[in-house]
Amino acid sequence: MLHDVCDRRKTVFNVSSLDSRHKKYRKLLKTGLNARVTQEYWPLLQSELKVLLDGFADNPKEFTKHIRRNAAAVIMKMAFGYTVTENDPFIKVTEDTSKISGLAMAPGRWLVDYFPIMRYLPSFLPGTGWKLQGEIWRQQLEGLSEVPHKWVKKQMETGDFIESFTSRYIRPNGIDMVDAEQEDIVKWCAGGLYAGASDTTLCALVSFIMLMALNPPIQSKAQAELDALAGKGHVLQPSDLSKLEYLPAVMKEVLRYAPVANLALPHGVTQEDEYKGYRIPEGATVIANVW
């Protein structure tokens, strides 16, 4: 449903490892997000952290909204050089695309996932309402990859733009644009950053806050580690993160206890296999249970 009907086969999450794009995606994302490059975004993280903490202080009941805005603001600036504002429409796009993707990928919900040939059925036949729904979702999801990318290109044409993942890799030498195929690679990688970072970050941080509220002794111990390193009432710098031990362990336990997705992305079996007496035929779809 998501792959073909909604036309999301080129996303970094859905492309097959056998597709030549898979290697190109991995290479570009590794180049654009390695340890050295991420240090360039520390000032951005610090400035957005201040906005997040001010939001917590001013309206703590809306903590989920503040986290969603923070996640979107960071990744939109990194991927597209776009500055998120209050009640920004791009935040709404993030929410909608996340919901649509979840519905379209729901295991067992769509018969076309098990009988792919059904996607060729004409939409006027009874029982093919899923095709109309898929077309609606396709148009909505297109905004996730097309709208931000076109916005960056328009800003670059005027010369008034903020350097970002997209601008850096569609004009790598600062003068000439890459060819259409490479630009498409950059577009899908940037869209993957946007889609992958915003909702998962929100889920992880909301789980963290709720679990800390339920486990005050753990929260106190993590706070004590922060206070000992930075001083009470002070905020750590990104360069201090490597000095922490207890808090990273707590975050890992949060992700183990409450993973952002209970089920992993579907994977296709490339050759017949056997696991604990169960035959797994070539071409079968395997969905790992994360939780």
N, C-alpha and C positions, 0 to 999 in steps of 0.2 A: 504493500500500500504506500508506504513512505518512499520507497526506493524508486518505483516507476510511476505510479499513479500521481503522486505528489511531486515527482521529478526532482528528488533529492539524491540521486545516485552519485553526484559529484562531490557531496560534502565530505569533509575529512573523516567523519564518523562512519560513513556508509560505503566509501569506495573500497573495492576488493584489494587485498594485499597482492593479488596477481595483476592488478591494473598498474600500468606504468606511472599513473598519477600518484599512486600511493608512495612510491619512493621519492618523487618530487616534493610532495607535501611534507614528508618527514624531514627532508633535507632543508627545505625553506624554514619550517617551524623551528628546527634545531638551530639554524643560523640566527633567526630572529629572536629567539628566547633563551639563548645560552646564559650562563652565569655572569659573564662580563656585560652583556647587553642589558640584562635585567637591572644591573646597578644604575644604569642611566635613568631608570624610572623611580628611583628612591625619592627624589624631590616630589614627584607626583603622588606617590604613596603617602608621604608625610602630609602634604597639603590636604589630600582627601581624608586622611585620618582625622585631622582637626575638624573638618566639616562633620564627619561621622560622630565624633565625640560631642560636638556642640549639639547635634541633633538628639543624641541620647540624653543630654542634660536638659534640653529645652522641652522635649516631649518623649519621655521614656516609654510610654505606652505604644508608641508607633515605631518601636525598635526594628521591626521587620521592614518597614518602609525605608528607614534610614540605611539599613544594610543593603537593600536592593539598589538604592540610589548610589551607594558607595561602589558596589560591584560594577554597576553599569558605567559610572563615571570613570573609573580606572581603566577598564578595558576599552571603552569608546575612545579615550584619549590615546591609549597605546596603539590600538588597531587603526584608528582613523583620524586622530588629531582633533576629535570633536569634543567640545566642552558641554557637559550635561548641565541643564538648568533645572530649577524646581518644576515638578510635574512635567518633565520632559517627555515628548511623544515616543522617543526611542525606548524609554523604560517600559512603556505600555507594549511596544512591539516585542520586547524581550519576554514579557509575561505571556502574550498571546502565542508566540512561536513555541515557547516551552510547552504550553498546554496542547497545542496542535500536534507537536512531535510526539508527545506522550500518548495521545489518543491514536495516532497513526501507527505507532510501533507496538501498541498493546498486543501481547502474545495471545493468539487464539481468537482475536476479535474479527479479523478480516479473512474471509474464505479465499480471497485472491492471493494471500500470502502462501497458501498451501497448494493452490492451483493457479500458478502465474498466467496460464493461457487465458484465464478469464478476463484479463485486462484488455483483450481484443474484442470482447463482446460489445455490441452497440449499446449506447446508453438508454435507448428507448425501450429495451427489453425489461419486463418485470423483474424485480430483484437486483437491479443494477444501480440502485440509488447511491451506492458507495462511490460510483464513478463521478457523479455530480459533486458529492462531498469532497472527493479527492481533488477535483478541479478548483473548488473554492479554496481549499487549503493550499493548493499549489500556488495560487495567486497571492495568498497571504504570506506564505513562506518565502516567496520570491523577494519580498521586501527586505528580508534579513540579509541577503547577499547583494542585491542590486542597489538599493537606495543608499546605504552608507558609502558604497564604492563609487557611485556616480557623484555623490556629494564631495568626496575627496578630489576626484578629477576636476570638478568644477572649481574648487578652491585653488587647485594647483594652476589652473589656467589663468586665474587672476593674479597669481603670485603671492596671495595672502593666505598662507596655510601654515599649520603646525606640523612639524616633521612627525611621521608616524610609521607604523609597520607597512601600511599600504603605499604611502608616498615614497618611502625608502626603496621598496622593491619593484615598483612599476617604473621608476626612473632611477635606477641604481647608480648611474654615473653623474646624476644631477642635471643631465641635459637631454638625453634621448630616452624615449619611452620604449619599454620592452615590446616584443611582438604580441599579437592577440592571444596566442596560446599561453604564454607565460603570464600575461596579465590575468587571464582566467584562473590560473593556478594561484596567483596572489589574492585574487578576489575571494576564492573559496577558503583559502587559509585564514584570511582576515575574518571572514564570516564564521569560521570555526572557532576562532579565538573569542569572538563576541558571544556565540551560542554556548560554547563550552564553559566559559568563565563566569558568566553572570548568574545563571540559575544554580549551578553547583556551589558557588561561593555562598550564595544566600542560604541554601539548605544546610551547608556545613556550619556556618556561623550561628544560624538560628538553633540548630541542634546543640551546639556548644553552650549557648546562653541558657537554654532550658535545662541542660544537664548540670550546669554549674549551680543553677537555682535549686536543683534537687539534691545536690551534693555539696553543701557549704564547706565541709572540711577540705575537700579537693580544691575548691575555689580559693580558700584561704592559703593553702600551701602554694598554689600557683601564683597568687598575688604576692606572697612573701618572697618568692624567687625574683619577681619583677622589681619589687622594692629594694631588694638587696643589690641588684645590679644597677638600677638607674636612680635609686633614691625615691622615697615616698612622694607621690604626687607628680612625678616626672614621667615623660613618655620616652620609651626606648627609640633609638635610631635603628634603621635597618641593619647597620653594620654590627649591632649588638646581638642580633638574632642567633648567630652561631654560638654564642656563649650560654644560651639557655639549654637546659636539659629536661627539667620536669614538665614545663609547659608544652614543648613539642611532643612529649610522650602522652600527655593528656589529649592533645589534638588527634594523635594517631588512634587513641582509644575511642575517641568520639566517632571518628570515621569508621572504626571497626564495629562499634555498637550501633551506630545510626548512619550507615552509608547513604550517600546522596541518591543512589539508585539501588533498589533491591535486586534488580536483574541487570546483567551486563548487556551490551549490544549483541545482537545475533551474529553468529559466526558460521561460515559455510565450511563443511568438511571437504578437504581437498583430496583425501584418499580414504578408503575403507579402513576402519579401525575397530578395536574391541576394548571395552573397559569393564573390568570385573564381570566378565561373562556376557555383557551386553554388546551386541553388534551395532556399530555406528556406520551406516552405509555412506559411500561417497556422495556428496551433494546434499547431505542432510543438514538441517539447521540446528545449531547448538546454542542454547542460551544459558550462560553460567549463572548460578545462584550466588549473588554477592553476599547477601546478609546471612 
